[in-house]
C-alpha cells in the first residue's frame, strides 16, 4: 500500500487564505490497483493567529466549494486552469465533445433551461387564461340564472303561504263534519241495538217453534200432570239404576272369569313349550351318543384297534379309545423326527463335497478372469491406437486439399487487392464526400450570416410568421369544425351551408324550438299537479279505509274474544237455546224434588213403595228413604242454578256485542267496498295521468335535447363565423407585411430560414453519415485483406503439420501389429482355462447338485406324509372330545323328572279352565235377561222426558211473543231513515272538503318540491357564484399582466444571452489572434478563431463550436488539417485566451508539457509570449503561472530567474523511488 497527500493553499475572492488537503492510498491487489480517499479537509487560515479552522471535510462539499472560493466555474477549472497533458488538446476534439465543453464554459445550458422554463410557463399561463375566460363567461351566466331562481323562490313562498291558509280552514271544516257524523253514528247504533234485540228474540222464537214441531209426532202424549210425570220418571229411574247395579256386578264376575281363563291358558301354553324343549334335548343327546360310538367303531377299523364294536359304549370304553389314539399320535411323531435327522445328515455330506469342488472351480475362474483382463487391456490399447490412426486416416487427402485451398486463397487475396472498387477507388470517394461536407458547412455558415443580417427585420418577420401560423391554424380549425358538424348541419338545415353563412341560417330556428320546449314543459307541469291532487285524494281514501278497517278489527276482536272461531249468530242462537233448556232443567229438578218429598212422606206413612205398593220392612224402608233423600240433595246442590246464571250472563254479553257485529258487517259490506271502488278509480286516473306525464316528459326531454343540440350548433357556428372574420382580417395584414418585406429585400421569415438551415444541416449530416460509411467499408476491406492473409498463413502451417502426421501414422501402425499378436496368445491361454474348467470340475458339481435335490425332495415327501398322518389322528381325537363335551352337557335324569312335573301341572290347569268356562256362560245368560228389562225401562223414560220438554217449549213460545211485542213498542221506524239521510249529506260535505284540500295539498307539495329544487340548485350549482365570478375576474386580469411580464423578461434574457455570447466570443477571438500572431512562426496560417454556429432561432437557439484556421481570408476547420505542433500550440493559445476572459477572479494557470511536438522556433516564440503574459500580470496579486516540463531550455527562454527564486524538480533515486527536490532557480542546467 502506498499513501499520498495533495495540498493546495490559495487566496479566495475575498482575499482569505484557504488550505485544501486530500489524503489518498493506493493498494496493489491480484487483479489490479485500488485507489481510496482517506481524508478531505478544507481549512481557513486565521489572519490573526495563523491557525487553521476546518470549513468542511466531505468530498462532495469540497468539490462544490472550491470553484466558488476561486471565483470561477468548475468547467474553467477542469478545462482551462488545471488541464492534464492527455486532455490539453480538447479544443480540437470531435464536435460533440467540443460543444459540451464550450456550453459548460459559457454556461449556455443554464440560461437555455431558464428560457425553456419561461416558455413553458408562458404556454401554461396562456392556456390557463383561455380557460379562465371560458370559466368567466360560464360564471356570468350562472350568476344571472341564480338571480332568476331567487326571484322565482320569493314568488313560490308567497303562493305557498296563501295555499296553507286555505288548507287550515278546510281542515277545521272537516273536523266539524267528523264530530257531527260521530254524534249521528251513536244515535244510529242505539236504533240498531233495538233492532238487534228484536232480531234475537225473533230468532229465538223461530228456534223454539222449530223444536216444538220436531217433537210433535215423535212420542206419546200423556194426560198426567207434570208432577205425576216426574213421580213416574223417578220410579223408573230407581228401577233402571237397580238394574244397572246388577248388570255391573255381572260384568265384574264375567271379567274375573275371563281373566282367570286367560291366565290359565297362557300357563298351559308355556308348559307345553317347555315339554317340547325338554323332549328335543333328550332326543338330541341320544343321537350324539350314537354318532360318537359309530365314529369310534370306524376309527378302530381304520387304525386296527379292536374291542370297541359293541354299542352303546360306556364312558370308560371311550376314555380307553382316546388313550390309544394319543399313543398312535406320539409314535407317528417320533418316526417323522427320526427320518428328518437321517435326511439332514445325508444333505450335510453332499454339501461338504460341493464346497470342495466349488473351491477348485473358483481358482480356475480367477485364472480365467486375469487372462480376460489382459485381453481387455490389450484390446483397449488397440482401440486407442486405431482411434489415433483414424485421425491420420485422411492425411494425404487433407494434404492435397489443403494445398489446393491455399492456392485458391492466395488467388482470392490477389483479386481482392486488385479488383474494382478497391481501396484506391474508395479513398477517392471518401475525398469527394469530404469536399461535399465542406461545401455544406459553408452553406450553413452563409445561412447563419443571413440569419444575423435578418435580425434587423426580425419584428416584421416574426409578425408575418405568427400571422401565417394563426391563419393556417384557424383555417384548419374551421375545416375541422365543419367536418365534425356537417351531418348535424345537414340534418337541421337540409343542406350543406358554407362556413360564412351557417350562423345566419341557424339563428331563426332557435325561437321555434324554444317555444316548443316551453309548451311541452307546461303540459308536463300541469300533469304533475293533477297527479299530486290524485295522490292527496288517494291518501285520504286510504286513510278512511284504514280507519274503517281498524274499526272492523276492533269490533271483530271484541266478538272473537267472546266467540273464538264460532260464528256470532250461531253462537248467540245456540246459547239462547241452551239457556232455555237449562231453565227447563232447573224447573224439572225442582218438580222432581217436590215429587221425592211426597214419595218419602208416603213411604213413611204407608210403609210401602209409592209406585208398586210393595210393603217395606224397617231395613228396606230406611234404605229407600235414604236413597230418595240423597237424590233430593244431589238435585238441590246449586250446580244447575250456577249454570243457569252463567248462561244468562253469556247471553247478555253476546246481545251487548250485537251492535259491534252489526257495525262490522255494515263496514265490510257497504262502506269498505265503496271506498275500495273509489280508490281503484283514483289509482286508474293517476295511472292515466302518469302515462301521459311520461309521454310529455319524453317529448320535453327530446325537445330539450334538440334545443341543446341546436344551441351547441349555433355556438359552433358562431365560433366558425368569428374565426372566418379573424382570418379575413389576418389575410389583409399578411399581404401588407409581405409587400413591406419584399421592399426590404427578402420574404423569408425566421421560421423559413430555420427550415432551410435544418434542411442543409440534414444534408450535411447525411453526407457525414455517408462519409462515415465509406470509412467503415474501407476499414472492413482492410480487415478482410488481413483475414485472408491470416488464412493463407494458417494453411501453410497446416501443410507443415500434415507432414508431421504422416510420420506419426507409420509409427502407430507398427504398434497396432505388436498389440494384435499379444492378443492372439492371450486368447489361446483363455481357451485352455475354459476347457479345463468345463471337462473336469463342472460335471462332478452337477452330479452332486442333482443328488442333493433328490434327497431333499424325498425327505420333504416323507415328512409331509408323516405330518398328514399326525394331523388326521389329532383331528379325529378332537372330534371325539367334542362329542363327549356335548353329551356331558345334558343331565338325563334331572331332565326326565322336570318333564314329568310339568306334564302333571298342565293337566290340572286344563281342568280349571273348563270350570271357569261354564261359569262364564251362566253369567252371560243372566246379563242378557237384565238388558232386555233395561231396554223397556229406557223407552218409558224417554217418553216421559219428551212430554216434559214439549210442555217447556210451548211455554217459552208464549213468553217470547210477549217480549217481542213489548220491544216493538219501543222502536221508532222513522228515526233510522232520518239519521241515514243526515249521514249521507255530511259524508258528501266531508268528501267535498277533502277533495278540495287534496287539490290544494297537491299544489302545495308541488310548490314545496319546486322550492326545494331551487334551493338545492342554489346551494349546489350556484353556491357562492357571485364570489367565484369576482375571484375569476381578478384571476383573468392578473394572468394577463403575468403573461405580459413573462414576454418582457423572455425578450430581455434572450437579448442579454446573445449580447454576452457575442461579447465573450469577440473577446476570446481577439486574445487568440494576438497570441497566435505573436507566437506562431509559420506562414501557412494567418490566425485561428473559435466559430459558433447557431442552431434554432432566438428563443431556443443553441451553438455548435469549431476551431478554424484563416489563411488569406479563407476559414477552414482546423481539426484533421493541422500538424501535431500546430494542434498543441492552438490548444495552449485557446486556453490562455479563455483564462484571460473567464478567469478574472482567479489568476492561476497550469501548463503541462507545453512544448510537446513544437519546433525550436515555436518554442522560443511561446516562451516570449508567456514572458509577456507574466510581465503583463505580475502586478496582479492572485496571478500564478504553473509550468510542468522536461524542457529546461524552454525555462531558460522564459528567464525564470527574473520572476522566481526556486523550482521543484522530480526525479528517481538509486532505489527507483520518485523524489521531489526544491532547487534554486540558478541551478537550472
Buried (B, 14 or more C-beta within 10 A) or exposed (E): EEEEEEEEEBBBBEEEBBBBBBBBEEEEEEEEEEEEEEEBBBBBBEEEEEEBEEBBEEEEEBEEBBBEBBBBBBBBBBBBBEBEEEEBBBBBBEBEEBBBBBBBBBBBEEBBEBBEEBBEBBEEBEEBBEEBBEBBEBBBEBBEBBEEBEEEBEEBEEBBEEBEEBBEEBEEBBEEBEEBBEEBEEBBBEBBBBBBBBBBBBBBBEBBBEBBEEBEEEBEEBEEEBEEBBBBBBBBBBBBEEBEEBBEBBEEBBEBBBEBBEBBBEBBEEBEEBBEEBEEBBEEBEEBBEBBBEBBBEBBEEEEBEEBEEEEBEEEBBEBBBEBBEEBBEEBBEBBEEBBEEBEEBBEEBEEBBEEBBEBBEEBBEBBEBBBEBBEBBBEBBEBBBEBBEEBEEBEEBBEEBBEBBEEBBEEBEEBEEEEEEBEEBEEBBEEBBEBBBEBBEBBBEBBEBBEEBEEBBEBBBBBBEBBEBBEEBBEBBEEBBEEBEEBBEEBBEEEBEBEEBBEBBEEBBEEBBEBBEBBBEBBBBBBBBBBBBBBBBBBBEEBBEEBBEBBEEBBEBBEEBBEEEEBBEBBBEBBBBBBBBBBBBBBBBBBBBBBEBBBEBBEEEEBBBBEEEEBEEEBBEEBBEBBEEBBEEBBEEEBEEBBEEBBEBBEEBBEBBBBBBBBEBBBEEBBEEBEEBBEEBBEBBEBBBEBBEEBBEBBEEBBEBBEBBBEBBEBBBBBBEBBEEBEEBEEBBEEBBEEBEEEEBEBBBBBBBEBBEEBBEBBEEBBEBBEEBEEBBEEBEEEBEEBBEBBEEBEEBBEEBEEBEEEBEEBEEBBEEBEEBBEEBBEBBEEBEEEBEEEBEEBBEEBEEBBEEBBEEBEEBBEEBEEBBEBBBEBBEEBEEBBEBBEEBEEEEBEEBBEEBBEEBEEBEEBBEEBEEBBEEBEEBBEEBEEEBEEBEEBBEBBBBBBBBBBBBBBBEEBBEBBEEBEEEEEEEBBEEBEEBBEEBBEBBBBBBBBBBBBBBBBBBBEEBBEEBBEBBEEEBEEBEEBBEEBBEBBEEBBEBBEEBEEBBEEBBEEBBEBBEEBBEBBBBBBBBBBEEBBEEEEBBBBBBBBBBBEBBBEBBBBBBBBBBEEEEBBBBBEEBEEBBBBBBBBBBBBBBBBBBBEEBBBBBBBBBBBBBEEEBBBBBBBBBBBBBEEBEEEEBBBBEBEBEBEBBBEBBBBEEEBEEBEEEEEEEEEEEEEEEEEBEEBE
